[in-house]
Amino acid sequence: MKKRFSYLLSLSLLASSLLSVNAAQATGVQVQINGQVQQFDQPAIIYNDFTMVPLRGIFEALGADVKWDDSARRITATKDTTEVRLDLGSKTGFVNSKPVPLDVEARIVEGRTMVPLRFISEAFGSEVKWDNKTKTVLITTNQPALQQVDKDKDESTSSDQGEATVGEGLTYEQAIKLAFEHSKDLKSAKIDIEKADKSLEGASDAIDFIPAAGGNQAASSAFTGWNKAQTAYFMAKKQYEIKEETLEFDVKSAYNEILVRQEAKKVAQVSLENAQLKKQVIDVKKDNGMASSFEATQANFALEEAKANLDAATKGLADTYAKFNRLIGKNANEQVVLASKPNFEKLGNVDLDTTVSQVVTGSSAVWLAEQNVHLATLDVKYFTFSGTTNDKIAYEQTQLEKDQAQVSAASTKEQIESAVRSIYYNIHQLEQQHDALKSNLEKAQEALKLVQVRYDAGMATAEDMFEAKLATEQLQQQMLGLVTQHDTLKLALKKPWVAGTSR
């Protein structure tokens, strides 16, 4: 009985250190921003020796826009080019997507969301000092503090809270513009157009009339040269279009992959926190003879695995950013905030055969293949016989080159048709999966809310909270992965040749 009481006492103290507010609510702590005393709708509190203040009050005082995602229990604040993100109960914050360890996590106290003052202030470039004599937090910013606005509702339930937004950052359209401006391939393709234009101009000056096949050798040669130069000019322009289309697809793919990698890293972080808590609980049980060494070893293995998974997720995100940055001309190590997220919109009533026909007809790849057939046909039609014994062999080779170009064009059409059908079916499969996943996510979110209520009432443990949160985060990760894949495939459906040439 004594051992069990000791265990319960230890576990209680552990849960208290992890999850409850230890300090007095009315501490008399003042907060000054640029010399102006801040009057928050709830006084600052001290938790584990760190000052915490109401969410909306401090962000608005610092001039930041704040959003609350109720389903994810996530706070996102933006100011100029800085984005700060906090998840309730997590000891990891994010500044422009970079993880920052927190001394104390954001939490709800008496119906108000409270956040760590020093972290928030310093994240937005402010200087923070503590005046122990007057018990005052002194914050110095680069601009005046804004007037406080009283709120009658809790931040987490206020009617102005919508879906979490990234705030100020790089939109997908801006990324495309940067990529177009930076691309050396596009610059080279533009020079090719100019060169082809000059060649066409020269070839045009060399012809006086359109000769008949097999007629005047010089005239035929000049006309063939002009026809080829004209075709080459149009092909150069089409190649430029293809490079633009391919670059657009590359940017979309990399942009969406960053969003998925960010979510994967978040899940890995929650998994690590869950493993840390479980290990602490097992350690307490083991100290009181209620857990075996095997269980402790397994908990330690799980913790190390969670750390490795977070490291892998962090590296994966960095690698994806490096790929994205190469496209838009940024430093490889820079991790710009992304401001766009794809919306999930089903294809609707789209006839597959009609879509295949439209895509093939408008395909840049098919057009180029057909122009190669045209050029090969010209070579046959205006073949110049020199009067030597090699004429027959040379003519037959020219005919074979035409046949080869025709086979290649037919093959290109077949590949485009096959790609359109495959992408079409993949899109519809994702749309079917989306409905089921959406239902599971909604159930997980409701379960998380229920566990939160039970936890607040002392009827659920910290482990219960972390498990429910992790389940929700994992489903959100799956949903984002599905939505981004669906978004990328919809672009590939219109221009499947870009997916085939994407680097």
Secondary structure by P-SEA (a helix, b strand, c coil): caaaaaaaaaaaaaaaacccccccccccbbbbccccccccccccccccccccccaaaaaaaabbbbbbbccccbbbbbcccbbbbbcccccbbbcccbbbbbcbbbbbccccccccaaaaaaaabbbbbbcccccbbbbbccccccbbbbbccccccccccccccccccccaaaaaaaaaaccaaaaaaaaaaaaaaaaaaaaaaaccccccccccaaaaaaaaaaaaaaaaaaaaaaaaaaaaaaaaaaaaaaaaaaaaaaaaaaaaaaaaaaaaaaaaaaaaaaaaccccaaaaaaaaaaaaaaaaaaaaaaaaaaaaaaaaaaaacccccccccccbbbbbbccccccaaaaaaaaaaacaaaaaaaaaaaaaaaaaaacccccccaaaaaaaaaaaaaaaaaaaaaaaaaaaaaaaaaaaaaaaaaaaaaaaaaaaaaaaaaaaaaaaaaaaaccccaaaaaaaaaaaaaaaaaaaaaaaaaaaaaaaaaccccccccc
